[in-house]
């Protein structure tokens, strides 16, 4: 199975159109910041992806409109925030939003809130999160400080999903291993960054690409 992993579209659809028009995928995983806070932008972008792919899964990012947290399905795309679904025999689930920050963005949670959400979610094979796991190499801001979620890191170490797709930290694009889990921050699609994931049984491989 071939997955497209993207994040941080930020209401910019030009790169998205270029990508979807030139390559096909079995499913699309979108790890948040679909928009810069405009629900119509969210609808437009999700609708465009759905035109090209039947299996579209997303979580809202910290910059997305807060009402998106309560919407299970939009434009035929499934919101995995605190929800589970299934794709070709794999269980998938997710958590959206960012950690509490000085910037007071639209969707933020404490570590305690994220920990509870992940506990309620339970074990999944494929995990979608806007926030990256702490000290993973996918969560370093320009100063080098790790700003990811410790709750998410603990969940990954405990539940060992095959795959975690995250985003949020634009400058920390990469692919890392957290024990048995392949963790990917594809980088912002608004800058032409994305990742392709090849999944067969329990074997997961990925590569970072750029338009």
C-alpha positions as CSV (number, residue, x, y, z in Angstrom):
1,X,0.0,0.0,0.0
2,X,1.3,3.4,-1.0
3,X,0.4,6.4,1.3
4,X,0.9,10.1,0.8
5,X,2.0,11.8,4.0
6,X,1.5,15.6,4.1
7,X,1.2,18.3,6.7
8,X,1.0,22.1,7.1
9,X,-0.8,23.1,3.9
10,X,-1.6,26.5,5.4
11,X,-4.4,27.3,2.9
12,X,-2.0,27.0,0.0
13,X,-3.4,24.7,-2.6
14,X,-1.0,25.3,-5.6
15,X,1.6,22.7,-4.4
16,X,-1.2,20.2,-3.5
17,X,-2.7,20.4,-7.0
18,X,0.7,19.8,-8.6
19,X,1.3,16.8,-6.4
20,X,-2.1,15.1,-6.8
21,X,-2.2,15.6,-10.6
22,X,1.1,13.8,-11.2
23,X,1.0,10.8,-8.8
24,X,-1.6,8.4,-7.3
25,X,-1.8,6.9,-3.9
26,X,-3.9,4.3,-2.0
27,X,-4.6,6.8,0.8
28,X,-3.7,10.3,2.0
29,X,-2.7,11.2,5.6
30,X,-2.9,14.9,6.4
31,X,-1.3,15.8,9.7
32,X,-3.0,19.2,10.3
33,X,-2.6,22.9,9.7
34,X,-4.8,22.5,6.6
35,X,-5.6,26.1,6.8
36,X,-4.7,29.4,8.6
37,X,-8.0,29.3,10.5
38,X,-10.6,29.5,7.7
39,X,-13.2,26.7,7.5
40,X,-13.9,27.4,3.9
41,X,-10.2,26.9,3.1
42,X,-10.4,23.6,5.0
43,X,-13.4,22.5,3.0
44,X,-11.8,23.5,-0.3
45,X,-8.5,21.7,0.3
46,X,-10.1,18.5,1.7
47,X,-12.6,18.5,-1.2
48,X,-9.8,18.8,-3.7
49,X,-7.9,15.9,-2.2
50,X,-11.0,13.8,-2.1
51,X,-11.5,14.4,-5.8
52,X,-8.3,12.5,-6.4
53,X,-8.4,9.9,-3.6
54,X,-11.2,7.9,-1.9
55,X,-9.2,7.4,1.4
56,X,-8.4,10.7,3.0
57,X,-7.6,10.9,6.7
58,X,-6.7,14.1,8.7
59,X,-6.3,15.7,12.1
60,X,-6.7,19.4,12.7
61,X,-3.5,21.4,13.5
62,X,-3.1,24.2,16.0
63,X,-3.8,26.8,13.3
64,X,-7.0,25.2,12.1
65,X,-10.5,26.4,13.2
66,X,-11.4,25.0,16.6
67,X,-14.9,23.8,15.5
68,X,-13.1,21.2,13.3
69,X,-12.4,19.2,16.4
70,X,-16.1,18.2,16.6
71,X,-16.5,17.3,12.9
72,X,-16.1,13.6,12.3
73,X,-16.3,13.8,8.5
74,X,-15.8,16.7,6.1
75,X,-16.0,16.7,2.3
76,X,-15.9,12.9,2.5
77,X,-12.6,12.9,4.5
78,X,-12.4,11.3,7.9
79,X,-11.2,13.3,10.9
80,X,-9.1,11.0,13.1
81,X,-8.8,13.3,16.1
82,X,-9.7,11.1,19.1
83,X,-11.2,8.6,16.6
84,X,-10.4,5.3,15.0
85,X,-11.0,3.9,11.5
86,X,-9.7,1.0,9.4
87,X,-7.8,0.9,6.2
88,X,-7.2,-2.4,4.4
89,X,-6.9,-4.3,7.7
90,X,-4.9,-1.6,9.5
91,X,-6.3,0.3,12.5
92,X,-5.7,4.0,12.3
93,X,-6.3,6.9,14.7
94,X,-5.0,10.3,15.7
95,X,-4.8,13.4,17.8
96,X,-4.7,16.9,16.5
97,X,-3.7,20.4,17.8
98,X,-0.5,21.6,19.3
99,X,0.8,21.9,22.9
100,X,0.2,25.0,24.9
101,X,2.4,27.8,23.5
102,X,3.1,31.5,24.1
103,X,1.4,32.1,20.7
104,X,-2.1,31.1,21.9
105,X,-3.1,29.5,18.6
106,X,-6.5,28.1,18.0
107,X,-6.2,24.5,19.0
108,X,-3.8,23.8,21.9
109,X,-3.7,21.1,24.6
110,X,-1.7,20.4,27.8
111,X,0.4,17.3,28.0
112,X,-2.2,15.9,30.4
113,X,-5.0,16.4,27.9
114,X,-3.0,14.8,25.1
115,X,-2.1,11.8,27.4
116,X,-5.8,11.2,28.2
117,X,-6.8,11.4,24.5
118,X,-4.1,8.9,23.6
119,X,-5.1,6.6,26.4
120,X,-8.7,6.7,25.3
121,X,-7.6,6.1,21.7
122,X,-5.8,3.0,22.6
123,X,-3.5,1.0,20.3
124,X,-3.6,1.6,16.6
125,X,-1.3,0.4,13.7
126,X,-1.1,3.8,12.0
127,X,-1.0,7.1,14.0
128,X,-1.7,10.6,12.8
129,X,-0.7,13.5,15.0
130,X,-0.1,17.2,14.3
131,X,2.4,17.5,17.2
132,X,5.6,15.5,16.8
133,X,6.9,13.2,19.6
134,X,9.4,14.8,22.0
135,X,13.2,14.5,21.4
136,X,12.6,12.5,18.3
137,X,14.6,14.6,15.8
138,X,11.2,15.7,14.3
139,X,10.5,18.4,16.9
140,X,13.5,20.7,17.0
141,X,13.0,24.4,16.4
142,X,15.7,26.6,15.0
143,X,17.4,27.0,18.3
144,X,17.8,23.2,18.6
145,X,15.2,23.0,21.4
146,X,12.9,20.0,21.3
147,X,9.3,21.1,21.7
148,X,7.4,17.9,20.9
149,X,5.0,16.0,23.1
150,X,6.3,13.7,25.9
151,X,2.9,12.1,26.1
152,X,3.0,11.2,22.4
153,X,6.6,9.8,22.8
154,X,5.5,7.6,25.7
155,X,2.4,6.4,23.8
156,X,4.6,5.4,20.8
157,X,7.1,3.6,23.0
158,X,4.3,1.8,24.8
159,X,1.9,0.9,22.0
160,X,4.4,0.6,19.1
161,X,2.4,1.6,16.1
162,X,3.9,0.8,12.8
163,X,3.8,4.4,11.7
164,X,3.4,7.9,13.1
165,X,2.9,10.8,10.7
166,X,3.2,14.2,12.3
167,X,4.0,17.8,11.3
168,X,3.9,21.2,13.0
169,X,7.6,22.0,13.3
170,X,8.4,23.1,9.8
171,X,12.2,23.1,10.3
172,X,12.3,19.5,11.6
173,X,11.5,17.6,8.5
174,X,12.7,14.0,8.7
175,X,12.3,10.3,9.2
176,X,13.2,8.7,12.5
177,X,12.8,5.4,14.3
178,X,11.3,5.4,17.8
179,X,11.9,1.8,18.8
180,X,9.7,-0.2,16.4
181,X,7.8,2.8,15.0
182,X,8.7,4.7,11.9
183,X,8.0,8.4,12.6
184,X,7.8,10.9,9.8
185,X,7.5,14.7,9.7
186,X,7.1,15.3,5.9
187,X,7.7,19.1,6.3
188,X,5.2,21.8,5.1
189,X,3.4,21.1,1.9
190,X,3.2,24.8,1.5
191,X,6.9,24.7,0.7
192,X,6.5,21.6,-1.6
193,X,7.5,19.0,1.0
194,X,5.8,15.6,1.3
195,X,6.6,12.0,2.0
196,X,5.6,8.7,0.4
197,X,5.1,5.6,2.7
198,X,5.2,2.1,1.4
199,X,3.4,-0.4,3.7
200,X,3.3,-4.1,3.3
201,X,2.4,-6.2,6.3
202,X,4.5,-4.9,9.2
203,X,7.2,-3.6,6.9
204,X,7.1,0.2,6.6
205,X,9.5,2.3,4.4
206,X,9.3,6.0,3.6
207,X,11.1,8.6,1.6
208,X,11.0,12.4,1.7
209,X,10.3,14.2,-1.5
210,X,9.9,17.8,-2.7
211,X,8.0,19.3,-5.6
